[in-house]
Amino acid sequence: MGPSPALMETVRGHKIYTSPNEIEYSPEVALEEGHKMLHAIKDLLVSIKQGNKGRQHQWYTTLRELEAQKLPERVIAVCGVSGAGKSSILNAILDDNIVPTSGVRACTAVVTEIGYHAKTTIEAEISFLSEAEWTSELKCILEDVLDAEPKDRDGISDSEEVKIAESKLRAVYPTLQMGSLDGMTSDKLIESHPLVHRVLGATAQVIANGPEAFGEEIAKYIDSESQLSGDTTTAIQIQRKALNQDKEAGSGPPNNPGLDPRDEGTSSDTEGAAAISGGRSVSRNPPKADSLDPFEALDIEGSKLWPLIKNVKIRCNASALKTGTVLCDLPGTADANAARNSIAKKYMKDCESVWIVAPAIRAVDDKIARDLMGDAFKVQLENGKYDASAITFVITKTDDLDCSKIIADLNLKDNSTLQEIKRAKRDNRDGIRSAQEKINDADTLIKKVEDFKKVLDRRTTEWEACIESLEETQIQEGKGKRKTLGDGGSAAKRRRTLQADGHDDRASFIASIDEALGEDPQDHSEAELKLAELRVAREDLTRIDQQVTQERIAAVDSLRVLERQKTSLQLRMKTFCSHERSKWIEGRLCEQFREGLREQDAGARSKGYPSRDYDSIKASVYSVCSRDYERVKRKSEDDGEPSCFENVEDTGVPDLQNRCRSIPFALRELATRDFFRAIIGLATTVVSYLLTAEAVTPDDCQVLRDLFKTRLHNPQATGITAKLDTSFCEIASNYATGLKETFHNVLRAELDTAALEAVESALKVIDEIISDLRWNTLRAIIRRDGIFKAIDLNEELAMLMIKHTASCWGEVFESDFLDTFQNAASAAVDGVLQEVQSKCPAGLKESTGKQAELTINQTSVAMGKVSGVVHAVLQAKRKDISRSITPSIQESMMEGYSLALAETGRGVKARQKAILLDYLAEHEEDIFLRGTNAVMDRLDLAADAVGAALTEELSGLAKEVEVSMAVLWEHSEVDHGQIAVRKVVIERMNEIIQQASLWLKAHPYRPTTANDEQTP
């Protein structure tokens, strides 16, 4: 019986190519085709009958792992000064107005992550602070407000800290009276507002069909100025989950301390007035709050949720994000919310790429932009690894410019392009002036023609009446008698005068008509002649009128073209100046970037580490204009015509979009190729099993089975898995021990030296920071254990150690020692396989050799996976370890913060400063020593974690090696039908191997930009 028709027809879901040149390669398409191949392999495996459950388990485990594989994403932290236009740039990249923007204030108050999905909807997941996080934050908020000077308690404080604290309280608890906070605790306040309590720890999901509806809804959450209100009949679906159902309110809410007495009226009072929520009218008899979804109830109450939000994750169908880039919009300035600030810092530290956004008009001199660049360098210091391409500068608002100032400042007056534009503008001005003169002359002539046409019409009427009168007179005086009115010579003269064809100048012809109109005819015949001449002149004037009108139309059309040309030249001038300024900014930023690297490298150079070629380092800079991008694309018609750039490419946005597409490419391309290698490995294993199984005899199988099959509960380690497990355990243990020795031998000495150097400068650094602070800012920092907004005293102290160990740190974690286990593990596998070959029956020598060779190849692929797992564990630990100094220092400083916080009254800043500096002076050696010990302890734990991960991965490898070789001692009778099936399976598997190999050879297409650099 042959293979089933279903088997023959369903296994080819993937495309068939004959050459890699036929493949239009992209990681996304490659992954899709790879999954189709996996589906085919799965269908084929179902048709194979084989008794080894271990092999079956291995095949299907590998299949499941490959089926679950997705392409990696690359998260970019987008940070910058408030008002730099981050949200507008993000919307331009997304080609949709998804992120809330405002032309007059900062909008984004929370960490917002934006990624891709294939759906047409726009979705967001909003995570709220946990009860513990809000309790901790609320404690600091209440203390900030209660510490305010008496005049500040009325809500008119000039203190930024108090304003921030009050704004959060008023947002979440809109009915709360600031004057009733004495004695209030965070726990009491939370308990008194059960609706807010129910939101803590919850997750809200917003789903919208379009950007406008989505923007309106999401703004209620992340816009720091928006009201939690809106039309409840919107098409947006809002799903709530994880609402902590056990937090049900009682039969009625408790008496809320601090509520406005006006809000505690009787039911009749409520019925007598409309309830207002967020500026809109709602039912006069709203449902009880505890019977509603807490979000809807808070909507009615008028609460705003932005202070409670931890982060927002948005997914949309944006082309620029399709290749795996995730944009993380960090708040415009350092957040006063401790939990959100912590999340923002974590994103900065975990992201492989950072975009620093600054407006063009102050990009070079902006302190916050420089501080952000410093923060990015700090992150690289902590990681012990420098990567110039990881930092990108995005210069916004490039249409905000003064051309004359730029030309003067950059000395561009002799620039050939500028001179060409100026010549074109002069020619354009001359053309406009000439066209306008033609129009004016035509208007003058047309008016004269119209005036004379009216006179001719009037005179024609008069002479018609005159002729009629003369005719009547002749009739009365008798036939043949004619009244003499003058001589005939003058009539001939007038005929010549009124002919237009002989005039070179139409104006002189009109003047001649004016002269002729004053002549009176002498008799009837002359009057008739005069009338004829008037009619001819009228026709001539009409013809002149038509000619001049056409000439005027042509001049107007020409003027219209010239005016458009003028606008285009003005835009061309602005574009030129904008681009020249962008080049200058790029040059200055490169200088600042290199100088920042030099400063960070100073410690490494002093220790003898090689210096880098700074002149070859080029900062990645993109200059963009989101406003003109939207205007050119007609997305924002209300904003009018472009103000600087008349084509999309000049706005710089397409380059930034391509940058988004290209950043994850190398990472995805590598993952895709590993994916196809794994497919080839799986298919090859299946083919090898089917071919080898036919070549062995039952007797030969038994010999190898007795020697090398691992049996459970057998105290003698004779099987392949057991032998390798013994070797691998020793390898993993030795590797972990070697890691610890390397860490202690190299890093301990560096850390001790760094601690001593930190002691020397710690007091000066903290003194300089504190001296520039206001008393209430210092108090806010102390209250938050050394951290408030952008200031982190603990991190400043930690950086004194980190900057001295960064290069050494990178050297250790990038050393070749980290791959030594591969050589040892491969040697162990080779040893076992050689033993199998030496002890196999003579009849199986050839088959055993081939299977051993295949197993070695499979082991090489598997070893790459093991190495990847070990590296992932080690790199994850590496980041945690390097950042452990800061929390260790914070813990050591806690007593000092507590002592300083106890100080109040006049002169509090001086006393708090003295306490902190005295405490630091007394304990600094111990503080930095504890930081060193914290790092070393974590390094030991990291080595143990790596050893455990290596043991687990190598244990799996040991089983894979035995399963691969077990085909030599497995023997089962195969019926004729199964033989035919296996033939088809081998054919199809070989086809898959061939197609996967073609994909490996295919030339990848990588999106590029004009200033694209190699992505790591």
PEGIMO-V725215 format. One record per helix or strand of 2 or more residues. SS is the DSSP state (a for helix, b for strand). FROM is the first residue (numbers start at 0). TO is the last residue. If there is no record, write none. Layout:
ss: <SS SS>
from: <FROM FROM>
to: <TO TO>
This chain:
ss: <a a a a b a b b a a a a a a b a b a a b b a a a b a b a b a a a b a a a a a a a b a a a a a a a a b b a a a a a a>
from: <4 19 26 52 73 85 110 121 130 149 159 177 185 193 202 210 236 260 266 275 279 288 293 305 308 318 324 337 352 359 366 387 390 402 415 488 499 505 523 613 619 625 636 647 652 664 697 719 774 786 790 792 815 841 883 907 975>
to: <9 21 45 66 79 93 115 127 145 153 171 179 190 198 207 221 240 263 270 276 280 290 300 307 315 320 328 349 358 361 382 389 395 408 476 496 501 515 605 615 622 631 638 650 662 692 707 770 782 787 791 812 838 881 900 967 1000>
